[in-house]
Every structure is written in C-alpha cells, then in structure tokens.
Amino acid sequence: MIVAIFLMRCSEKELAPISGSLGKPGVVTQVQVEPKAGGALVTFQTPGNKDILGVKALYTLSNGREVSTLASFYDNKLLIEGFNDENVHEAKLYTVNRAQELSDPVSITFTPLKSDVRRVSESMIIEPDFGGPRFSWDNENKAPVTIELYVPDSTGVLGLSKVIATSSLAMFHVVRGYDAKPIPVAALVRDRFGNVSDTIYPGNRLLTPLFETKIAKSTMKMNMLMSGGDVSYNYFDGADSYLIDDDLDNFGHSVNGSMPGPLTIDLGQLVKLSRFTLHSRDVWGHAFSWGNVKEFEVYGRAEAPSADGNWAEWTQLLKSEVTKPSGLPGTDVTPEDIAHGLGFDFIIPIEHEPVRYFRFKVLSTWSETTFAHIAEFDFFGQVINE
C-alpha cells in the first residue's frame, strides 16, 4: 500500500523549470543563415551565461503547421526544415534559460531550396516492366520520405498498393501481376512534416505492362562447364537435372570443398529474363540453414559459351542474397521466416540483353558450408523468337 501511494504521488508530479526566475536571457548574436533543401541551417553565438539551456526556433511551414526546433547550449547551430516551397519565410530565434524563460525574439528570413519531396517526385519515372509498372526515383539528399504506389485492384479501380519508407539514394520497385493491357498507375511522395507531392502519373496516365510468362523447361538442360570450373550437383542423393525438373521435393547437392560451386543452365531458347525464383532445400522446415544459398552472383550470355568457362565471356546480371523476413543474423529463425517458405524471387534489371545461358555462382551458404544445395530454379520473362 505504501509503495502504491508513493507511485501515485510521483505520477502526479508536474514538470517545472529547473530553477526559479532568472530574468529574461540575452539574445543570440552573429546569426548567419544558409538555405537548405526545404529549410535553412542557422548558426549563431549564444550569450556567455551558464544559465542558458539552448536556442529555440519557431516558424510556420508551408502547410500551416507550427514547428519549434531546439538546439542545446553546446550547439551553435540548428536546422530549420519541413518547407515545401521556395518562398521567403520568417523564423524567430529565442534563447532559453533554466527557468524556461525566453529572450526577446531575433527574426530571420530565408528562402528554402527545393524540398526533398519535390526533388524525389520530379525524379520519379513510371515505365512498363514485366507484368506491371516499374517505379524508380532518386533521393540525392537521402532524406527520409515515404513513397506511395497506386495500381488497379481486382476490379480495375486505382488504389494504394504499397507504401515504401526509405532514405536510400536511389531505388525502384515493380508491381507485378498484370496482363499486357493498359492500366492506370500513379505515385505520391510524402515526408514526416505532412508535405505531399502532386500525383505523379506516366505520360498519358495509362501504362501497358510488358508480357511475362514462366519459361517452359521442356527445352532446358544442364550445361555444366566442368573444364571451366563448374561443379556437379550429383552428390548426397542430389542430381544436376533436379535443378530444372519442376519438382521441389528433390534437389541438387555439390560435394564438400566445391565452393563457389558454379553451375550453368541452357534455357534452350533466347529469353529476355525478367526474374527468376531460387527454391531452397527444405532443411528443418526452413531455407536458412546448412548448404542453402545465401549470397550469389548470376551471369548470362546469348551465344554458346566456351568449354573452359572463361568468365570474361559472361555478363553479370545480378549480385544478390537471400534475406530473412525477420532480419535475424545467423541460422536462427522466427515463425515469420518459416512462414515465408522456400522460394525467393530475384529481379533481373530490365536493361540487360536477352540470354540463353544462365550461370549461377554461390558466394556463401547459411551455415558457411563448403558445399551447396538447391531445390529448383524457375525463370520468367519473354521468349525471343529469332
């Protein structure tokens, strides 16, 4: 009971200034303003008084939102941000003391540079990709922004499909699952200050996705370049042919000491690849252990390769890795990781030329083994009729 009363009294305590009234503090001096994207960097000199806590800036954003920014006593600068225009704006700077008393204001004016919302939205390109629209954008300041992607739902009505929070320098995303027929698509860019771009559309507001199909395996065959470093996946109940037999219950398995375990597949026809699916072997109910592939490289070429497997003849299509939904390191897994399943899709950048020969190199496995095992490869894209 005593503890409960004590806690209740503590919770009712009101925050108060650190000390009693100290009198109005002095103002900042030597103020300089440098325009920045969506705001300004303000530098200043604080009064030489030990009772000063910091400097506060008060200003109103383009969208009418009032904002305050506080710099501590140990800083001589603060960043004003959140504007979405390039008009002249005013901010007021106040010195704050330990009694929470404010100095007289010092007014500054500044003209923000183009905001990150506008920079990102103006860089946005929406173009056809396999099975849907491809959204790509630049973010030169690596500003935290949110990208909203809009595509048709099952009834054909344009709606929000995906929200991407990012501060990456450049990024793209493809929304798939559409036929090669015109569809409406759009995008928006937002920031944490409530600013939002105009709606971004492709040229005529409609976009026709590129045709995509799963590539039939009836003409495929393994084309191992054994004298060029490729390795056999015929060990431990595995077989090379199992990698392209449409059976996820079997697998190919290389021998100990065979890393990086290159393998080559003849697709049997020239294909403009859009993506491929790597199916891992089921080990203890998930894909993130033992010799399952973690990091890898993919190469391709259109013409028949030399038997010596000369890598200089091959074009690198992709360098990537299998990732866990949970993000956990090592081989530990969560229910989310297990629920993901054993298949992982990887997009081939659209700028690459069509290929007939697909070469896969294993850089690492989840348990850092010297062998690898793979259940299946599936390929998607367009067959090129020569």
C-alpha positions as CSV (number, residue, x, y, z in Angstrom):
1,M,0.0,0.0,0.0
2,I,2.8,2.4,0.9
3,V,4.5,1.7,-2.5
4,A,1.2,2.3,-4.4
5,I,0.7,5.6,-2.7
6,F,4.3,6.6,-3.4
7,L,4.0,5.7,-7.1
8,M,0.7,7.6,-7.4
9,R,2.2,10.8,-5.8
10,C,5.2,10.5,-8.2
11,S,2.9,10.2,-11.2
12,E,1.0,13.4,-10.2
13,K,4.2,15.5,-10.0
14,E,4.2,18.3,-12.6
15,L,7.2,19.2,-14.6
16,A,8.7,22.6,-13.6
17,P,11.6,24.8,-14.6
18,I,15.0,23.7,-13.2
19,S,15.2,26.9,-11.2
20,G,13.2,29.9,-10.2
21,S,13.1,33.0,-12.3
22,L,16.4,34.1,-13.6
23,G,15.3,37.1,-15.6
24,K,15.0,37.4,-19.4
25,P,18.1,35.9,-21.1
26,G,20.1,37.7,-23.7
27,V,19.6,37.2,-27.4
28,V,21.7,35.3,-29.9
29,T,24.2,37.2,-31.9
30,Q,26.3,36.8,-35.1
31,V,23.4,35.0,-36.8
32,Q,24.0,33.5,-40.2
33,V,21.6,31.7,-42.4
34,E,22.4,29.1,-45.2
35,P,19.5,27.9,-47.3
36,K,19.0,24.2,-47.5
37,A,16.5,21.8,-49.2
38,G,13.2,22.6,-47.6
39,G,14.7,25.0,-45.0
40,A,17.8,26.6,-43.7
41,L,20.8,26.0,-41.5
42,V,21.1,28.7,-38.9
43,T,24.4,29.4,-37.0
44,F,24.7,31.8,-34.0
45,Q,26.5,32.8,-30.9
46,T,24.7,32.3,-27.6
47,P,25.1,34.6,-24.6
48,G,28.0,33.6,-22.4
49,N,25.8,32.7,-19.5
50,K,25.9,29.4,-17.6
51,D,22.1,29.5,-17.1
52,I,21.4,29.2,-20.8
53,L,19.8,25.9,-21.8
54,G,19.7,26.4,-25.6
55,V,18.2,28.2,-28.5
56,K,14.7,27.7,-29.9
57,A,13.4,28.5,-33.4
58,L,9.7,29.0,-34.0
59,Y,8.3,29.0,-37.6
60,T,5.2,28.1,-39.6
61,L,5.6,25.6,-42.5
62,S,4.1,26.0,-46.0
63,N,1.2,23.7,-44.9
64,G,0.3,25.9,-41.9
65,R,1.8,23.6,-39.3
66,E,3.7,25.5,-36.5
67,V,7.0,24.0,-35.6
68,S,9.7,24.6,-32.9
69,T,13.3,23.3,-33.1
70,L,15.6,23.4,-30.1
71,A,19.4,23.4,-30.1
72,S,21.2,22.7,-26.9
73,F,23.6,25.1,-25.2
74,Y,26.5,23.1,-26.6
75,D,25.5,23.7,-30.2
76,N,25.9,26.9,-32.1
77,K,23.6,25.8,-35.0
78,L,20.1,24.4,-35.7
79,L,18.3,23.1,-38.7
80,I,15.0,24.6,-39.9
81,E,13.3,22.1,-42.1
82,G,9.9,21.0,-43.5
83,F,9.1,23.6,-46.1
84,N,7.7,22.6,-49.5
85,D,8.1,25.8,-51.4
86,E,10.8,28.3,-52.4
87,N,9.2,31.4,-51.0
88,V,10.6,33.8,-48.4
89,H,9.9,32.7,-44.9
90,E,10.5,34.0,-41.4
91,A,11.6,32.3,-38.2
92,K,12.1,33.7,-34.7
93,L,15.1,32.6,-32.5
94,Y,14.8,32.6,-28.7
95,T,17.4,32.0,-26.1
96,V,16.0,29.7,-23.3
97,N,17.3,29.6,-19.8
98,R,17.0,27.0,-17.0
99,A,13.8,28.7,-15.8
100,Q,12.3,28.1,-19.2
101,E,12.3,31.9,-19.8
102,L,12.6,33.2,-23.3
103,S,14.7,36.1,-24.6
104,D,13.3,38.7,-26.9
105,P,13.0,37.2,-30.4
106,V,15.6,37.6,-33.2
107,S,13.8,37.4,-36.5
108,I,15.5,35.9,-39.6
109,T,14.3,35.4,-43.1
110,F,15.3,32.7,-45.6
111,T,14.3,31.2,-48.9
112,P,14.4,27.4,-48.8
113,L,16.0,25.4,-51.7
114,K,13.8,22.9,-53.5
115,S,12.4,20.4,-50.9
116,D,13.2,16.7,-50.9
117,V,9.6,15.9,-51.6
118,R,9.7,17.9,-54.8
119,R,13.2,16.6,-55.7
120,V,12.2,13.0,-55.3
121,S,8.8,13.5,-57.1
122,E,10.4,15.2,-60.0
123,S,12.9,12.4,-60.4
124,M,10.1,9.7,-60.4
125,I,9.9,7.6,-63.5
126,I,7.0,5.3,-64.1
127,E,7.5,2.9,-67.0
128,P,6.5,-0.5,-68.3
129,D,8.2,-3.6,-66.8
130,F,7.3,-7.3,-67.0
131,G,3.9,-7.9,-65.6
132,G,3.4,-4.3,-64.3
133,P,4.7,-0.8,-63.8
134,R,8.2,0.0,-62.6
135,F,8.6,3.0,-60.3
136,S,12.1,4.4,-60.0
137,W,13.3,7.5,-58.2
138,D,16.4,9.4,-56.9
139,N,16.9,10.8,-53.4
140,E,20.1,12.8,-53.7
141,N,20.0,14.0,-50.1
142,K,19.0,10.6,-48.7
143,A,16.1,12.3,-47.0
144,P,13.5,10.2,-45.1
145,V,10.5,10.1,-47.4
146,T,7.5,7.8,-48.0
147,I,6.6,6.6,-51.5
148,E,3.0,5.5,-52.2
149,L,2.4,3.3,-55.2
150,Y,-1.1,3.1,-56.8
151,V,-2.2,0.4,-59.2
152,P,-5.6,-1.1,-60.1
153,D,-7.2,-3.6,-57.7
154,S,-9.1,-6.7,-58.8
155,T,-12.0,-4.6,-60.0
156,G,-9.8,-2.3,-62.0
157,V,-10.1,0.7,-59.6
158,L,-6.9,2.6,-58.9
159,G,-5.9,2.1,-55.3
160,L,-2.9,2.1,-52.9
161,S,-0.8,-1.0,-53.4
162,K,2.4,-0.4,-51.4
163,V,4.0,2.2,-49.1
164,I,7.8,2.4,-49.0
165,A,9.6,4.3,-46.3
166,T,13.1,5.0,-47.5
167,S,16.1,7.2,-47.3
168,S,18.1,5.4,-49.9
169,L,20.0,7.3,-52.6
170,A,18.1,5.6,-55.4
171,M,15.5,2.9,-55.6
172,F,13.0,1.2,-57.8
173,H,10.0,-1.1,-57.2
174,V,8.0,-3.2,-59.7
175,V,4.3,-4.1,-59.0
176,R,3.6,-7.3,-61.0
177,G,0.6,-9.5,-61.8
178,Y,-1.0,-7.6,-64.7
179,D,-1.6,-8.6,-68.3
180,A,-0.1,-6.6,-71.2
181,K,-3.1,-4.3,-71.4
182,P,-3.3,-0.5,-70.5
183,I,-3.8,0.1,-66.8
184,P,-3.9,3.4,-64.7
185,V,-1.0,3.8,-62.3
186,A,0.2,6.7,-60.1
187,A,2.5,7.6,-57.2
188,L,2.8,10.1,-54.3
189,V,5.8,11.3,-52.2
190,R,5.3,12.4,-48.6
191,D,7.6,13.5,-45.8
192,R,7.3,13.5,-42.0
193,F,6.2,17.1,-41.9
194,G,3.0,16.4,-43.7
195,N,4.1,17.6,-47.1
196,V,2.9,15.7,-50.1
197,S,3.7,15.9,-53.8
198,D,1.3,16.3,-56.7
199,T,0.0,13.0,-58.0
200,I,2.7,11.5,-60.3
201,Y,1.4,9.7,-63.5
202,P,3.1,8.1,-66.5
203,G,3.0,10.1,-69.7
204,N,-0.7,9.6,-70.7
205,R,-1.8,8.3,-67.2
206,L,-2.0,4.8,-68.6
207,L,0.7,2.2,-68.9
208,T,0.9,-1.2,-70.7
209,P,3.0,-3.8,-68.8
210,L,5.4,-6.0,-70.8
211,F,4.2,-9.5,-71.4
212,E,5.7,-12.0,-68.9
213,T,5.4,-15.8,-68.7
214,K,7.0,-18.6,-66.9
215,I,9.6,-20.1,-69.2
216,A,8.9,-23.8,-70.0
217,K,11.6,-26.3,-69.0
218,S,10.9,-28.7,-71.8
219,T,13.8,-27.3,-73.8
220,M,16.1,-26.6,-70.9
221,K,19.1,-28.7,-70.0
222,M,22.1,-28.5,-67.6
223,N,25.2,-27.3,-69.5
224,M,27.9,-27.8,-66.9
225,L,31.2,-26.4,-68.0
226,M,33.2,-28.9,-66.0
227,S,36.6,-28.0,-67.5
228,G,35.8,-24.4,-66.7
229,G,35.2,-24.7,-63.0
230,D,31.5,-25.7,-62.9
231,V,30.8,-28.4,-60.3
232,S,28.5,-31.4,-60.2
233,Y,25.4,-31.3,-58.0
234,N,25.0,-35.1,-58.2
235,Y,26.1,-35.8,-54.6
236,F,24.2,-36.9,-51.4
237,D,21.1,-38.0,-53.3
238,G,21.2,-34.9,-55.4
239,A,21.3,-34.6,-59.2
240,D,22.1,-31.8,-61.6
241,S,18.8,-32.5,-63.5
242,Y,16.8,-32.0,-60.4
243,L,17.5,-28.2,-60.5
244,I,15.1,-27.8,-63.5
245,D,12.6,-30.7,-63.2
246,D,9.7,-28.7,-61.6
247,D,9.9,-31.0,-58.5
248,L,10.5,-29.1,-55.3
249,D,10.9,-32.3,-53.2
250,N,14.3,-33.2,-54.7
251,F,17.5,-31.1,-55.0
252,G,21.0,-30.8,-56.4
253,H,23.9,-31.1,-53.9
254,S,27.5,-30.3,-54.5
255,V,30.4,-32.1,-52.8
256,N,32.5,-30.7,-49.9
257,G,35.1,-28.2,-50.9
258,S,33.3,-27.3,-54.1
259,M,32.6,-23.7,-53.4
260,P,31.8,-21.3,-55.1
261,G,30.0,-24.1,-56.9
262,P,29.3,-22.6,-60.3
263,L,26.6,-24.2,-62.5
264,T,25.3,-23.5,-66.0
265,I,21.8,-23.9,-67.4
266,D,21.0,-23.8,-71.1
267,L,17.5,-22.3,-71.3
268,G,17.1,-23.9,-74.7
269,Q,16.0,-20.6,-76.3
270,L,16.8,-16.9,-76.2
271,V,14.9,-15.3,-73.3
272,K,14.6,-11.7,-72.1
273,L,14.6,-12.6,-68.4
274,S,12.5,-10.5,-66.0
275,R,13.2,-12.6,-62.8
276,F,14.0,-16.0,-61.5
277,T,12.9,-17.9,-58.4
278,L,15.5,-19.7,-56.3
279,H,13.9,-22.6,-54.4
280,S,16.0,-23.6,-51.4
281,R,16.1,-27.2,-50.0
282,D,13.8,-27.8,-47.0
283,V,16.2,-28.1,-44.0
284,W,14.5,-28.4,-40.7
285,G,11.4,-26.7,-42.1
286,H,13.0,-23.6,-43.5
287,A,15.5,-22.2,-46.0
288,F,18.0,-20.5,-43.7
289,S,20.4,-23.3,-42.7
290,W,23.0,-25.8,-43.8
291,G,24.1,-25.6,-47.5
292,N,21.2,-23.4,-48.7
293,V,22.4,-20.5,-50.8
294,K,22.8,-17.1,-49.0
295,E,24.9,-14.9,-51.3
296,F,25.3,-15.4,-55.0
297,E,26.1,-14.0,-58.5
298,V,24.2,-14.5,-61.7
299,Y,25.7,-14.3,-65.2
300,G,24.3,-14.7,-68.7
301,R,25.1,-14.8,-72.4
302,A,23.3,-15.3,-75.6
303,E,25.8,-17.5,-77.5
304,A,27.1,-20.9,-76.6
305,P,29.9,-20.5,-74.0
306,S,33.5,-21.7,-74.4
307,A,34.1,-25.1,-72.7
308,D,36.7,-23.6,-70.5
309,G,34.1,-21.4,-68.8
310,N,36.0,-18.2,-69.3
311,W,34.2,-15.7,-67.0
312,A,35.3,-12.8,-69.3
313,E,32.8,-14.1,-71.8
314,W,29.9,-13.7,-69.4
315,T,27.9,-10.6,-68.4
316,Q,27.0,-10.3,-64.8
317,L,23.2,-9.9,-64.5
318,L,22.9,-9.7,-60.7
319,K,24.7,-9.9,-57.4
320,S,22.3,-10.5,-54.5
321,E,21.5,-12.6,-51.5
322,V,18.6,-14.4,-49.8
323,T,17.3,-12.5,-46.9
324,K,15.2,-13.4,-43.9
325,P,11.9,-11.5,-43.4
326,S,12.9,-11.2,-39.7
327,G,16.4,-9.8,-40.4
328,L,17.9,-12.1,-37.7
329,P,21.6,-12.9,-38.3
330,G,22.9,-16.5,-38.5
331,T,20.6,-19.5,-38.8
332,D,18.1,-18.6,-36.0
333,V,14.6,-18.3,-37.4
334,T,11.2,-16.9,-36.4
335,P,7.7,-18.1,-37.3
336,E,7.7,-15.3,-39.9
337,D,10.9,-16.7,-41.5
338,I,9.4,-20.2,-41.6
339,A,6.1,-18.9,-43.0
340,H,7.9,-17.3,-45.9
341,G,8.5,-20.6,-47.5
342,L,11.4,-21.8,-49.6
343,G,11.1,-19.7,-52.8
344,F,12.8,-16.4,-53.3
345,D,12.3,-14.1,-56.3
346,F,15.1,-12.0,-57.8
347,I,14.5,-9.3,-60.4
348,I,16.9,-9.2,-63.4
349,P,17.5,-5.5,-64.3
350,I,15.5,-4.7,-67.4
351,E,18.4,-3.1,-69.2
352,H,20.1,-6.5,-69.7
353,E,20.1,-8.1,-73.1
354,P,18.3,-11.5,-73.7
355,V,20.3,-14.6,-72.8
356,R,20.1,-18.3,-73.5
357,Y,22.8,-19.5,-71.0
358,F,22.3,-18.8,-67.3
359,R,25.3,-19.2,-64.9
360,F,25.0,-19.2,-61.2
361,K,27.8,-18.8,-58.6
362,V,27.4,-19.4,-54.9
363,L,29.3,-17.0,-52.8
364,S,28.1,-18.2,-49.4
365,T,25.7,-20.5,-47.6
366,W,23.7,-20.0,-44.4
367,S,25.8,-22.4,-42.4
368,E,29.1,-21.3,-44.1
369,T,29.5,-24.8,-45.6
370,T,31.9,-25.7,-48.4
371,F,29.1,-27.3,-50.4
372,A,25.7,-26.0,-51.6
373,H,22.3,-27.5,-52.3
374,I,19.5,-26.0,-54.4
375,A,16.0,-27.5,-55.0
376,E,14.9,-25.7,-58.2
377,F,15.2,-22.7,-60.5
378,D,12.2,-21.1,-62.2
379,F,12.6,-18.5,-64.9
380,F,10.2,-15.7,-66.1
381,G,10.3,-13.3,-68.9
382,Q,9.7,-13.2,-72.7
383,V,10.9,-15.8,-75.2
384,I,12.6,-14.0,-78.1
385,N,11.7,-15.6,-81.4
386,E,14.8,-15.4,-83.5
